[in-house]
Every structure is written in structure tokens, then in C-alpha cells.
Amino acid sequence: MKTKKNLSLVGLFMVALLASCTNDSNDSPQSQNLTLNITGLEDLGPNYKYEGWIMVDGSPVTTGTFSVNSTGVLSQTSFPISSTNLSKASKFILTIEPFPDSNPAPTATHLLAGDFASDNAALSIGAPEALANNFTAAKGKYVLATPSDADNTNEKSGLWFIGSLPPTAGLELPTLPAGWKYEGWVVINGTPVTTGTFTTPSGADAFNGFSGALGTPPFPGEDFIKNAPSGVTFPTDLSGKTAVISIEPFPDNSPKPFLLKPLLATISATAMDHVVYSMANNAIATNPTGTAKK
């Protein structure tokens, strides 16, 4: 009888244990994976990361952070999310965030976004929740000149994004949302050198650290006369070099051009100073794209 009693107690214990496990399983939150397939991203360096968000009942819910290596491969493509939240998600948004990040809310720097149609969201920079434009209509013109230097001296050592002489605005660019700025560049012997950041093509940019003592036009551009960065010599000759307009995160993650480069020009080896030249639209080649799948 003692043996049967002990066996009965063991049986009751096992039933209670199974019931407890069943209740725990029912009470635990269920999750499913959000899968990202994105091309065209770049390494943000050690101080920033990409972060995904889903919009649930009008509020952002993080899906997690990831980095990208030098060949554009994401460190993570599958993210476990609450099934309840994921089923209610209406949009996916990709932002650029500082790392480490003490703020649980998303930054204003929205790079990609898209609405979920069934279980899939096509992501683009042109979505209203991202940059709201794909920049395929952007246009640009430039001249080689050094207005801040002595007359007729080193005239091919300056580049200004102007469309005519006397100077008028040479760039046709949409207004950027918060979290972004334009930046001009020339690539000199493989080294990108800034001409300055700006938010409007119709005013001066935020930099003239390379220009000479004389005045400069109230438009984006730069004379490369003094304070040359390491590896570059000023004055220079921009013939055969490259001019770029990029779209930069703000705050900026790097002193080099960001992946978005809507306008590009290879300056002719026979380019003349004080002549207006056109830039090519390069947006499709540099815009990242992708999908988010529930």
C-alpha cells in the first residue's frame, strides 16, 4: 500500500507540473520573424547603426538594430517581433541611430520606408515617411572659377554650383526633411574634399575654409586655395576630377560622402574656366531599395 500511495503522489505531481507548463505556455507572448531584404546600404562606422521600426496604431515600435559591412551585407536580416504588434503593423521605417543610443524614440533621419500590403512592404527613399523624393528629377550645373583669389589666377582650382554668369542657382533640388542636408564635393586624386553643406541651392553653404581672402558668390561651392587637407595640395587643377552632390545624415556619421549621391559630374580634362557645365543624374544608381516581410 505504501508503494501505491507514493506512485499516486508522483502521478499527481506530474499532472500538476504539466498543467503549470501548459498555463505558462499560454501566458507567454508569441512572436514571429520580420525579414529584411535590403540592398545598397553602407557601413555607418562604429558610432551609428540602422534601426527598423513598425508603425502600430500610429506609434513606432522598434524591430531592432543592425550594422552593414564593407560589402553591404546586413549583420542581421531576421528579427523576432511580437505577433500581435506585427499583425497590426501598417508601415516599416528604417532610421539611422547613434550608437550607443540613450533615446528610445526614432531619430528624424529616416532613410527607407514603405506600407505593408498584406505581409510585404516595398521600401524606398521616396516614401513620405522617408525622404519623400527619389531625386530622379534633380539637376545640376557648375563652373570652374576662383572668385576669392586674385583675378585670372588659379581659375580651375574652384568649383561653384551656379547656372549662369552673372551667377544664378545651378542646382534644382527638392527641400529635404529634417535629419538630412545636402553636401557638395570634389574628388581630388581619390580624396573627397567638401565644398560645404547646405539646405537650399539659393544661398551660401556652411563652409568656406579653403577659399581665399576675396568674396565668394552666395551659392554652394568652394575655392581650393588654402588649408588643404592631408594628401591634397592647393591650389589645384580640377580638370579630370569628379564633382558630387550627396545627401548626408544630420548629424553626419562620416567625413566622407554618404551613399546617396543624386548628382555627379566627371569634369573634362579639357574643361575651361568660367564655362557652365551640366551634372548627370545619378540617383537610381545610389538609392537603396528593399523589402520588409512579416
C-alpha positions in Angstrom: 0.0 0.0 0.0 2.8 2.4 0.8 4.3 1.9 -2.7 0.9 2.5 -4.4 0.4 5.7 -2.3 3.9 7.0 -3.4 3.1 6.3 -7.0 -0.2 8.1 -6.7 1.6 11.2 -5.3 4.1 11.1 -8.1 1.3 10.9 -10.7 -0.5 13.9 -9.1 2.7 15.9 -9.1 3.3 15.2 -12.8 -0.2 16.2 -13.7 0.2 19.5 -11.8 3.6 20.1 -13.4 2.2 19.5 -16.9 -0.7 21.8 -16.2 1.6 24.5 -14.9 3.8 24.3 -18.0 0.7 24.5 -20.2 -0.5 27.6 -18.4 2.9 29.2 -18.7 3.0 28.5 -22.4 -0.4 30.0 -22.9 0.5 33.1 -20.9 3.9 33.7 -22.7 3.9 36.2 -25.6 4.0 34.7 -29.1 6.5 36.1 -31.7 7.2 35.8 -35.3 10.0 37.0 -37.5 10.2 40.2 -39.6 12.6 39.6 -42.5 14.5 42.4 -44.3 16.0 42.2 -47.8 17.7 45.5 -48.5 20.5 46.3 -51.0 22.5 49.5 -51.4 23.3 50.2 -47.7 26.8 51.0 -46.5 28.9 50.7 -43.3 27.9 53.5 -40.9 31.1 53.2 -38.8 31.3 52.5 -35.1 29.1 55.3 -33.8 25.9 54.7 -35.7 23.6 51.8 -36.6 20.5 51.2 -38.7 17.3 50.6 -36.8 14.0 49.2 -38.1 10.5 50.3 -36.8 7.0 49.2 -37.5 4.1 51.6 -37.0 1.5 50.0 -34.7 -1.7 52.0 -34.1 0.1 55.2 -35.1 3.2 54.7 -32.8 6.7 53.4 -33.7 7.8 50.0 -32.3 11.4 49.1 -32.7 12.3 45.9 -34.6 15.9 46.0 -33.6 19.3 47.4 -34.8 21.8 46.1 -37.3 25.0 47.1 -39.0 26.3 46.7 -42.5 29.8 45.5 -43.6 32.0 47.0 -46.2 30.3 44.9 -49.0 26.8 46.0 -48.0 25.8 42.7 -46.2 23.4 43.2 -43.2 24.6 41.8 -39.9 21.1 40.5 -39.3 18.1 40.1 -41.6 15.5 38.3 -39.4 14.1 39.9 -36.2 11.6 38.3 -33.7 8.7 40.6 -33.1 5.5 40.3 -31.0 3.0 38.5 -33.2 0.3 41.0 -32.0 2.3 44.0 -33.0 3.5 42.6 -36.3 0.0 41.6 -37.3 -1.1 45.2 -36.7 1.9 46.9 -38.4 0.9 49.3 -41.1 4.4 50.6 -42.2 8.1 49.8 -41.9 10.6 52.6 -41.5 14.4 52.4 -41.4 16.3 55.1 -39.5 19.9 55.9 -38.7 20.6 56.0 -35.0 23.6 56.9 -32.8 25.4 54.1 -31.1 25.1 53.7 -28.1 21.6 55.2 -28.1 20.0 56.5 -24.9 16.8 57.7 -26.6 14.2 55.0 -27.2 12.4 57.1 -29.9 13.5 57.1 -33.6 15.7 59.9 -34.9 14.5 62.2 -37.6 16.9 60.6 -40.1 14.5 58.3 -41.9 16.2 56.5 -44.8 13.7 53.9 -46.2 10.0 53.3 -45.6 7.1 51.5 -47.1 3.5 50.5 -46.4 2.6 46.8 -45.7 0.4 45.4 -48.4 -0.7 42.0 -47.0 2.6 40.8 -45.5 5.1 42.7 -47.6 6.3 46.3 -47.7 8.3 47.7 -50.6 10.9 50.1 -49.2 12.2 53.2 -50.9 13.7 56.6 -50.0 10.8 58.2 -51.9 8.2 57.1 -49.3 6.5 60.0 -47.4 7.9 58.6 -44.1 11.5 58.6 -45.6 13.0 61.4 -47.7 9.7 61.8 -49.7 11.6 62.0 -53.0 13.7 59.7 -55.2 15.7 62.6 -56.6 15.5 61.4 -60.2 14.4 64.9 -61.3 17.4 66.6 -59.6 19.5 68.7 -62.0 22.8 70.5 -61.5 25.3 72.9 -63.2 28.7 74.2 -62.2 31.5 76.4 -63.3 35.2 76.3 -62.5 36.3 79.7 -61.1 38.1 81.1 -58.1 36.3 84.4 -57.2 38.1 84.5 -53.8 41.6 84.5 -55.4 43.3 87.2 -57.4 41.8 87.8 -60.9 42.7 85.2 -63.5 44.8 83.2 -61.0 44.2 79.5 -60.4 40.8 79.7 -62.1 40.5 75.9 -62.3 41.0 75.5 -58.5 37.5 76.4 -57.6 34.1 74.9 -58.3 30.7 76.7 -57.9 27.3 75.2 -58.3 25.9 78.1 -60.4 23.9 78.1 -63.6 25.0 81.2 -65.4 27.2 84.2 -65.2 26.4 86.6 -63.5 25.7 83.8 -61.0 22.3 82.2 -60.5 21.5 79.0 -58.7 22.8 76.0 -60.6 21.1 73.2 -58.6 17.5 72.1 -58.8 16.9 70.0 -55.7 13.9 69.3 -53.5 13.7 70.6 -49.9 14.9 67.9 -47.6 13.1 66.7 -44.5 14.5 67.0 -41.0 17.6 64.8 -40.4 19.2 65.5 -43.8 21.4 68.0 -45.6 23.0 68.4 -49.0 26.8 68.5 -49.4 29.0 69.3 -52.3 32.3 67.5 -53.1 35.1 67.3 -55.5 37.2 64.1 -55.6 40.9 65.1 -56.0 43.2 62.2 -56.7 40.9 59.8 -54.9 40.3 62.1 -51.9 36.8 63.5 -51.5 37.0 67.2 -50.4 33.9 69.0 -49.2 32.6 72.3 -50.7 30.2 72.6 -47.7 26.8 71.5 -46.5 23.6 73.4 -47.5 19.8 73.1 -47.3 18.9 75.4 -50.3 20.7 75.9 -53.6 19.8 79.6 -53.5 22.2 80.5 -50.7 25.7 80.1 -49.5 26.7 76.8 -47.9 28.1 76.4 -44.4 31.8 76.2 -45.3 34.4 78.4 -46.9 37.5 77.2 -45.1 39.5 76.6 -48.3 38.7 79.9 -50.0 40.9 83.0 -50.4 40.6 86.4 -48.9 38.2 87.9 -51.5 34.5 87.5 -51.7 32.6 84.4 -52.9 29.1 84.1 -54.6 26.1 83.4 -52.4 25.7 79.9 -53.7 27.1 76.4 -52.8 30.7 75.9 -53.9 34.3 76.4 -52.9 37.7 77.8 -53.9 40.5 75.4 -53.1 43.2 77.9 -52.3 44.4 77.3 -48.7 44.2 74.9 -45.7 44.5 71.8 -47.9 43.6 68.5 -46.1 46.2 65.8 -45.8 47.1 64.2 -49.1 45.9 67.1 -51.2 47.8 70.2 -52.5 46.1 73.6 -53.0 45.8 75.4 -55.4 44.9 72.6 -57.7 43.5 71.9 -61.2 40.1 70.3 -61.1 40.3 69.2 -64.8 39.7 65.5 -65.0 38.4 65.4 -61.4 34.8 64.5 -60.1 32.1 66.7 -58.7 29.4 65.3 -56.5 26.2 66.4 -54.7 25.4 64.0 -51.8 22.6 63.8 -49.3 24.0 63.5 -45.8 22.5 62.4 -42.5 22.4 65.1 -39.9 24.1 64.6 -37.5 26.6 63.2 -40.0 28.1 59.7 -39.5 31.3 60.3 -41.6 33.6 62.9 -43.1 33.1 61.1 -46.4 30.2 61.3 -48.8 27.1 59.3 -47.8 25.7 56.6 -50.1 23.0 59.0 -51.6 24.6 60.8 -54.5 21.9 62.2 -56.8 24.2 64.4 -58.9 27.6 63.5 -60.4 29.9 65.1 -62.9 33.2 63.9 -64.4 35.0 67.2 -65.1 36.5 67.1 -68.6 40.3 67.1 -68.9 39.8 70.0 -71.3 37.3 71.9 -69.2 37.6 75.7 -69.4 37.1 78.1 -66.5 34.0 80.4 -66.4 32.0 78.0 -68.6 28.8 76.4 -67.3 28.8 72.6 -67.4 26.0 70.2 -66.6 25.9 67.3 -64.0 24.4 63.9 -64.6 21.6 62.5 -62.5 23.0 59.6 -60.5 20.0 58.9 -58.2 18.9 55.4 -59.4 22.5 54.1 -59.1 22.8 55.1 -55.4 19.3 54.8 -54.0 19.0 51.8 -51.7 15.9 49.6 -52.1 14.4 46.6 -50.4 11.5 44.8 -48.7 10.2 44.0 -45.3 8.2 40.8 -44.9 6.0 39.8 -42.0 
